[in-house]
Amino acid sequence: MSDNTQTSKSSEWRDRELGALWSQKGKNKEYMTGHFSIGDERQKVVVF
């Protein structure tokens, strides 16, 4: 029964998720990489 609850929570989170960003350290500065989901399409992004 606990497995069903966990799966349900994961599905709800995935339905609300818009994307994700991760902080990266380059040679001279920090930047972020990640993706955003728009409909069924996933767009990769880099932020300086």
N, CA, C and O atoms as CSV, one atom per row, in Angstrom:
chain,resi,resn,atom,element,x,y,z
A,1,MET,N,N,0.820,-1.188,0.000
A,1,MET,CA,C,0.000,0.000,0.000
A,1,MET,C,C,0.867,1.257,0.000
A,1,MET,O,O,0.508,2.252,-0.629
A,2,SER,N,N,1.971,1.226,0.676
A,2,SER,CA,C,2.875,2.373,0.710
A,2,SER,C,C,3.442,2.668,-0.678
A,2,SER,O,O,3.640,3.830,-1.032
A,3,ASP,N,N,3.706,1.620,-1.464
A,3,ASP,CA,C,4.242,1.808,-2.808
A,3,ASP,C,C,3.269,2.583,-3.690
A,3,ASP,O,O,3.685,3.436,-4.475
A,4,ASN,N,N,1.976,2.289,-3.564
A,4,ASN,CA,C,0.976,2.994,-4.362
A,4,ASN,C,C,0.937,4.476,-4.011
A,4,ASN,O,O,0.808,5.321,-4.896
A,5,THR,N,N,1.048,4.794,-2.729
A,5,THR,CA,C,1.041,6.188,-2.300
A,5,THR,C,C,2.258,6.913,-2.848
A,5,THR,O,O,2.141,8.044,-3.320
A,6,GLN,N,N,3.420,6.284,-2.792
A,6,GLN,CA,C,4.653,6.897,-3.300
A,6,GLN,C,C,4.550,7.138,-4.804
A,6,GLN,O,O,4.944,8.199,-5.289
A,7,THR,N,N,4.024,6.165,-5.545
A,7,THR,CA,C,3.864,6.306,-6.992
A,7,THR,C,C,2.906,7.445,-7.309
A,7,THR,O,O,3.147,8.222,-8.233
A,8,SER,N,N,1.828,7.549,-6.554
A,8,SER,CA,C,0.852,8.608,-6.760
A,8,SER,C,C,1.480,9.977,-6.520
A,8,SER,O,O,1.248,10.906,-7.294
A,9,LYS,N,N,2.276,10.113,-5.452
A,9,LYS,CA,C,2.932,11.385,-5.163
A,9,LYS,C,C,3.923,11.740,-6.262
A,9,LYS,O,O,4.011,12.903,-6.655
A,10,SER,N,N,4.665,10.772,-6.763
A,10,SER,CA,C,5.621,11.022,-7.840
A,10,SER,C,C,4.900,11.495,-9.094
A,10,SER,O,O,5.368,12.413,-9.768
A,11,SER,N,N,3.776,10.885,-9.410
A,11,SER,CA,C,3.011,11.270,-10.592
A,11,SER,C,C,2.482,12.691,-10.453
A,11,SER,O,O,2.516,13.463,-11.411
A,12,GLU,N,N,1.990,13.043,-9.254
A,12,GLU,CA,C,1.482,14.394,-9.033
A,12,GLU,C,C,2.606,15.410,-9.207
A,12,GLU,O,O,2.399,16.454,-9.827
A,13,TRP,N,N,3.782,15.124,-8.675
A,13,TRP,CA,C,4.919,16.039,-8.801
A,13,TRP,C,C,5.297,16.195,-10.267
A,13,TRP,O,O,5.557,17.307,-10.725
A,14,ARG,N,N,5.330,15.109,-10.994
A,14,ARG,CA,C,5.709,15.157,-12.401
A,14,ARG,C,C,4.701,15.984,-13.209
A,14,ARG,O,O,5.082,16.671,-14.156
A,15,ASP,N,N,3.436,15.920,-12.842
A,15,ASP,CA,C,2.410,16.711,-13.529
A,15,ASP,C,C,2.604,18.206,-13.301
A,15,ASP,O,O,2.286,19.009,-14.178
A,16,ARG,N,N,3.126,18.593,-12.130
A,16,ARG,CA,C,3.310,20.006,-11.795
A,16,ARG,C,C,4.677,20.540,-12.193
A,16,ARG,O,O,4.856,21.755,-12.277
A,17,GLU,N,N,5.629,19.679,-12.436
A,17,GLU,CA,C,6.998,20.104,-12.735
A,17,GLU,C,C,7.067,20.838,-14.074
A,17,GLU,O,O,6.513,20.375,-15.071
A,18,LEU,N,N,7.750,21.985,-14.092
A,18,LEU,CA,C,7.942,22.758,-15.318
A,18,LEU,C,C,9.335,22.573,-15.892
A,18,LEU,O,O,9.544,22.756,-17.091
A,19,GLY,N,N,10.288,22.213,-15.044
A,19,GLY,CA,C,11.663,22.045,-15.489
A,19,GLY,C,C,12.603,21.986,-14.308
A,19,GLY,O,O,12.178,21.874,-13.158
A,20,ALA,N,N,13.897,22.062,-14.611
A,20,ALA,CA,C,14.904,22.005,-13.553
A,20,ALA,C,C,16.169,22.707,-14.019
A,20,ALA,O,O,16.498,22.701,-15.206
A,21,LEU,N,N,16.879,23.314,-13.064
A,21,LEU,CA,C,18.159,23.960,-13.344
A,21,LEU,C,C,19.194,23.453,-12.351
A,21,LEU,O,O,18.878,23.208,-11.186
A,22,TRP,N,N,20.433,23.298,-12.815
A,22,TRP,CA,C,21.536,22.871,-11.966
A,22,TRP,C,C,22.654,23.887,-12.079
A,22,TRP,O,O,22.970,24.351,-13.175
A,23,SER,N,N,23.249,24.233,-10.959
A,23,SER,CA,C,24.371,25.167,-10.924
A,23,SER,C,C,25.648,24.438,-11.325
A,23,SER,O,O,25.935,23.349,-10.828
A,24,GLN,N,N,26.413,25.052,-12.232
A,24,GLN,CA,C,27.667,24.477,-12.717
A,24,GLN,C,C,28.788,25.483,-12.496
A,24,GLN,O,O,28.552,26.691,-12.527
A,25,LYS,N,N,29.989,25.004,-12.278
A,25,LYS,CA,C,31.144,25.890,-12.133
A,25,LYS,C,C,32.043,25.719,-13.346
A,25,LYS,O,O,32.564,24.634,-13.607
A,26,GLY,N,N,32.216,26.822,-14.090
A,26,GLY,CA,C,33.097,26.821,-15.248
A,26,GLY,C,C,34.487,27.281,-14.860
A,26,GLY,O,O,34.803,27.422,-13.678
A,27,LYS,N,N,35.309,27.511,-15.862
A,27,LYS,CA,C,36.682,27.951,-15.626
A,27,LYS,C,C,36.733,29.300,-14.909
A,27,LYS,O,O,37.470,29.466,-13.937
A,28,ASN,N,N,35.943,30.261,-15.395
A,28,ASN,CA,C,36.002,31.618,-14.854
A,28,ASN,C,C,34.734,32.082,-14.146
A,28,ASN,O,O,34.773,33.076,-13.421
A,29,LYS,N,N,33.617,31.393,-14.335
A,29,LYS,CA,C,32.372,31.832,-13.707
A,29,LYS,C,C,31.399,30.674,-13.536
A,29,LYS,O,O,31.602,29.580,-14.062
A,30,GLU,N,N,30.348,30.944,-12.793
A,30,GLU,CA,C,29.308,29.944,-12.580
A,30,GLU,C,C,28.170,30.169,-13.574
A,30,GLU,O,O,27.926,31.296,-14.005
A,31,TYR,N,N,27.489,29.102,-13.927
A,31,TYR,CA,C,26.349,29.185,-14.824
A,31,TYR,C,C,25.378,28.067,-14.466
A,31,TYR,O,O,25.700,27.204,-13.650
A,32,MET,N,N,24.193,28.075,-15.071
A,32,MET,CA,C,23.196,27.040,-14.807
A,32,MET,C,C,22.820,26.350,-16.108
A,32,MET,O,O,22.739,26.978,-17.163
A,33,THR,N,N,22.595,25.058,-16.011
A,33,THR,CA,C,22.106,24.277,-17.141
A,33,THR,C,C,20.854,23.536,-16.695
A,33,THR,O,O,20.655,23.294,-15.504
A,34,GLY,N,N,20.027,23.185,-17.645
A,34,GLY,CA,C,18.826,22.446,-17.289
A,34,GLY,C,C,17.875,22.326,-18.456
A,34,GLY,O,O,18.275,22.361,-19.620
A,35,HIS,N,N,16.595,22.183,-18.116
A,35,HIS,CA,C,15.567,22.033,-19.145
A,35,HIS,C,C,14.240,22.587,-18.641
A,35,HIS,O,O,14.009,22.699,-17.437
A,36,PHE,N,N,13.377,22.930,-19.590
A,36,PHE,CA,C,12.005,23.310,-19.311
A,36,PHE,C,C,11.112,22.468,-20.206
A,36,PHE,O,O,11.436,22.223,-21.368
A,37,SER,N,N,9.991,22.028,-19.661
A,37,SER,CA,C,9.038,21.241,-20.431
A,37,SER,C,C,7.851,22.120,-20.799
A,37,SER,O,O,7.212,22.724,-19.937
A,38,ILE,N,N,7.573,22.177,-22.092
A,38,ILE,CA,C,6.423,22.912,-22.596
A,38,ILE,C,C,5.583,21.915,-23.373
A,38,ILE,O,O,5.954,21.499,-24.471
A,39,GLY,N,N,4.450,21.535,-22.799
A,39,GLY,CA,C,3.642,20.480,-23.400
A,39,GLY,C,C,4.417,19.178,-23.363
A,39,GLY,O,O,4.886,18.766,-22.303
A,40,ASP,N,N,4.557,18.528,-24.505
A,40,ASP,CA,C,5.319,17.278,-24.593
A,40,ASP,C,C,6.763,17.526,-25.001
A,40,ASP,O,O,7.551,16.584,-25.081
A,41,GLU,N,N,7.125,18.783,-25.261
A,41,GLU,CA,C,8.466,19.121,-25.729
A,41,GLU,C,C,9.359,19.543,-24.566
A,41,GLU,O,O,8.933,20.303,-23.696
A,42,ARG,N,N,10.593,19.052,-24.552
A,42,ARG,CA,C,11.572,19.422,-23.528
A,42,ARG,C,C,12.659,20.262,-24.185
A,42,ARG,O,O,13.320,19.819,-25.124
A,43,GLN,N,N,12.835,21.487,-23.676
A,43,GLN,CA,C,13.812,22.424,-24.229
A,43,GLN,C,C,14.988,22.563,-23.270
A,43,GLN,O,O,14.795,22.893,-22.100
A,44,LYS,N,N,16.213,22.314,-23.755
A,44,LYS,CA,C,17.407,22.478,-22.935
A,44,LYS,C,C,17.788,23.949,-22.881
A,44,LYS,O,O,17.628,24.670,-23.865
A,45,VAL,N,N,18.302,24.404,-21.717
A,45,VAL,CA,C,18.696,25.801,-21.547
A,45,VAL,C,C,20.041,25.903,-20.831
A,45,VAL,O,O,20.424,25.024,-20.059
A,46,VAL,N,N,20.750,27.004,-21.111
A,46,VAL,CA,C,21.984,27.364,-20.413
A,46,VAL,C,C,21.834,28.825,-20.017
A,46,VAL,O,O,21.506,29.660,-20.859
A,47,VAL,N,N,22.070,29.149,-18.740
A,47,VAL,CA,C,21.918,30.509,-18.225
A,47,VAL,C,C,23.266,30.996,-17.718
A,47,VAL,O,O,23.891,30.352,-16.875
A,48,PHE,N,N,23.714,32.145,-18.240
A,48,PHE,CA,C,24.975,32.748,-17.802
A,48,PHE,C,C,24.689,33.937,-16.923
A,48,PHE,O,O,25.618,34.589,-16.446
